[in-house]
Amino acid sequence: MEIPTIDFSELEGENRSKAMEILHDACENWGFFQIRNYGIDSKLMEKVKQLVDQHYEENLKESFYQSGTAKKLNNKENPSDVDWESSFFIRHRPTSNIHQIPNLPQGLSKTIDEYIAEMIKLAEKLANLMCENLGLDESFIKDAFSGKEGPAVGTKVAKYPKCPEPELVRGLREHTDAGGIILLLQDDQVPGLEFLKNGEWFQIPPSRNNTIFVNIGDQVEVLSNGRYKSTLHRVMTDKNGSRLSIATFYNPAGDAVITPASKLLYPLSYTFGDYLQLYSATKFTDKGTRFETMKELAKGSNGFHA
């Protein structure tokens, strides 16, 4: 079983319909996929990873192994309620807190800002493609995510350090993501990420050649009325290596009002007699049009006349 992969270079050519089919199937039946050839300079991607690794080694590693989490494991206490991770969260939109992150080097701060500008464009491109596949207006997800100042964007920068007893603790416990579209630039050597697929944990391999891993958050599931799924995932610890994870969240703003797209909802509160009356006149036409008519009838904004 291979992870669905969308080649962005095919979205502009004769293979576009096939690439869109792969994306639609991934969103409906997997809740995650990976993308390649997405048009961002590989030097920028490598620089982000290198500077994050350097920051961890110089500023975070020692304090992590002296933390309560590490001591809990060393003392053989039950670590089931902790995560074996060293992380910090940067808010980018609508306002940034990047200059408030303790000990964040200026070079890393500047590089992250450049990287995030590209990630936002990529997230919005994916949002548009998802809308197209769902038959919605191209900007529906972005508009739904927008509060007074647009969507919210943030990045969790994490290292999952070498763990002396990986069988006792997770890097990150099982969860779905609360928000929208998550873009992950991850380690190219150390594994650990797992997603639940058909009742079994599916191992996500390290990302070669700066392939970006994407997963769907809870709010896209709601907006799509359950068509697209958020999926349980977790991070396992490793005894031999420290795993890098840079996850950018393209989320609704805090004041955004989330409701399923009306176009994807079934009609509500009608009598079967009304439906049969419409059906008798439209039996050999598309049922989707029939459902839309029933929605209008149920809202009382459109009467039906045989």
N, C-alpha and C positions, 0 to 999 in steps of 0.2 A: 504494500500500500504506500503510494508516494504522495507527498504533499502537493496539492494543486499549485501550479506555478503559472503566473501571468507574465508574459513577455510584453512589456510596454511598447517595444518597437513594432509589434504586430498590430497595435491599435490604430495605426495610421495607414495600413496597407490592405491587401486583399484577404489577409487572414483575420481581419478585425472581428467578424462575426464569431469565429471559433474562439478567439480570446475572450470575447464577451460571454460566450457560453460557459467557458471555464470559470470565469469570475462569478457568474450567477450560481453555478452549481456549488462552488466553494462557499459562497455566502449562505446558501440554503442548507447544505448538507454537511458542511465541515465547521463553519464559524471561524476558519483561519485559512491562510494561504500565504504564498511568498511571491514577491515581484522582483523582476530583474530588468536591466536595460531601461531604467526609469529616468535617465538623463541627468543625473547629478554627478559632478566631478568626483572620481574615485579618490583623488588626493585629499579632498575635503573629508570624505568618510574615514580614511585612514588616519588623518590628523586628529579627528575627534576621538577615535578609539585610543590612539597613542597618548594623547594628553590626559584623557580620563584615567588610563592605567597609571600614568606617571603621578597624577594627583593622588590616587589611592595609595600608591607605594610611599609617597613622601608625607602625606598628611592624615591618612585615615587608617591604614593597616594596623599600626601599633595600637591605636586606641581601640580598634575593634577587638583585638585579642585580649584586651584588658577590660572589656565591657562586661556588663551583667549577663548578657547572652552567652558569651564564651565561658564565663565562670560557672554558669548554671550547668553547662555541658561538662566542664571539667570536674565539677563536684558530683556528677552522676545524678543531679536532680532531674525531675521530669521536664524535658524541654519541649513538650508537645504544643505549648502555647506561645512559642517564640519562633521567629524566622531568622535563619542564619544568613544575614545579609548586612552589608554596609552600604547605606544609600542616602541620598538627599534628593529633594524635589525642587525643581525650578519652575516658577510660573512665568509664562511668556506673554500671554494675552488674557484679558484685555490690558493688564498692567504687568510689568516684569519685576521680579524680585532678585534677579541674578546678581546684582551688586550687593545684596544683603547676605549672600551665602558665605559663611565663614571660610577664610583661607583659600578662596577660589582664585587661582592665578588669573591675571589679566588676559594672558594668551588663550587660556581655556575659555574664559568668558566670551571673548571676541569670536573664537571659533564656533562655540555653541550657538551664538546669535546668527552666524552665517549659515550654520547647519539647519537651524530651526526655520529660517526663512524658506529654505528648500523643502523641509518637511511639511510646512503648512500648505505650500502649493501642491505637493504630492497628495496630502490628505484630501484636499478639496477636489483634486482630479478624481480620486477614488470615489468620493462622495457623489460627484456628478455621474460617474459610470454606474454606480449602484442605482441611482435614481433612474437612469435610462433603462436599466434592466428591469426595474420595478414598474415602468410605465408612468413615472412621476415627472413633474417638471424638474429640469436639471438642477435647479438651485434649492430643491425642497429640503434636503438635509441641512445644508448651510443655513437656510432661512429658519428652520426649526430650532437649530442650535443657537441662533443669534439672540442675545438679549439686547439691551440698549447699546452695548458696545461690541457686538459681534460674538462669535463663538469663543470658548475658552480653550487655551492651549497650554500644556505643561509637560515637563519631562522628568521622569524618574531615572536618575543616574545611579546604577547599582553595581556592586561587585559581590559575588557570592564566593567568599573566601574558602581556601582549602579547609576541609573539616576533618578532624581526627576520628570522628565516629559518625559517618554519614548515615548509618542505619537508624540513628536515634533522633535526627532532626531534619526538617525540610529547610531548603533555602528560602522557600516561600510556600505557605500552605495553600491548599486548594481553594480557588475562588473564580468568579467571573469578574470582568472589569465593569465598573459602574457606568462608564461614559460611552463614547461613540466609536471612533476609529483609532486603533492603536498601531503605531508604526515602530517596529523594534529593529534596532541595529544591535546585533549580538556578537558574542565571541566566535572566532573562526576556528577555535581549537577545542575548547572545553564544553562538553554537553551539559544537560541538566533540565532543560525546559521540556515539559510533557503536557499534552492536551488529551482530554477524554474524548474518545471516538468509539461509538457503538459499544459503550460499556467497558472499554479497555483503554489503558493509558498508552498513548501514542508518543513515542520519543521524537522530539524535533532535533535534528542534527545541527551541529555548529554551522554558521552561515559563511560559506565560501564566497569570495569575490564580491563581498559587501551586499549580498542578497538581503533584501529587507523582508522581514516576517511581519505579517499583518493579521490582527484578529479583531473581531467585532465585539463591541461592548453592549451592555444591556439596553441603552437608549436607542440604538439602531434596531434591536429586536422589537422594541415597543413601536417605534415609528413605522416599521414594516409590518406591523400586526402579526409578528411571529414568523414571517417568511424568512427573514435572515436571523441567524441564531448567535447569541453569545455562548461561549463554551467554557466549561470548567478547565482550569489549567493549574499547574504547580511547577515549582522548581526543586529539583533534587540536588543534594549536596554531593561534593566530590572530594575524595581523599587526596587526589594528586594534582588538582589544578584549581585556580580561581577563575570563575566565569564572569565575563563582562556583559552588562545589559544596559542599553540606552533606549528607554521606551518613551515615545512621544505620544501624548494623548490629545486627540482632537475631539473636544467634548462640548456639550451644551454649556452655555453661560449659566450661572447660578439662578438668574431670573428668567431663563427660557422656560416656556410652558410646553411640556412634551405630551403629545397625544398621537395616536396612530393616524397615519394618512387616511383620510376619509375614502379615498379612491380604492384602498385595499381592504376596507371593511365590508362585511356582508351587510345587507339591509337589516334593519331592526324593526320589530313591532308591527307586523302586518298580518292580515288573515290569509290563510291558505286559499280562500275563495278569491281574494283579490289577485293573488299570484296566478291562480289557474285562469282567471279572466285575461290577464296579460299574456300568459303562456299560450293560450289558444290562438292569440293573434300574432305571436312571435315565435312559435315553436321551432321554426327552422332558421332562426337567426342566432347570433352570438348570445350566450347566456350572460356574459359580462354586461352587455347593454341592458339586458332585462333586469339585472341586479341594480344597476344604476337608476333605472326608472322606479324600482321599488323603494329605493332609498328616498327619492324625491317624494314619492307618494306617502311614505311613512312620516316624513317631515311636514307633510301637509302643504308643501309648496307647489305641488303639481298634481292635479287630479288625473284620473285615468278614465278615458272614454273609449269604449269598444268600437 
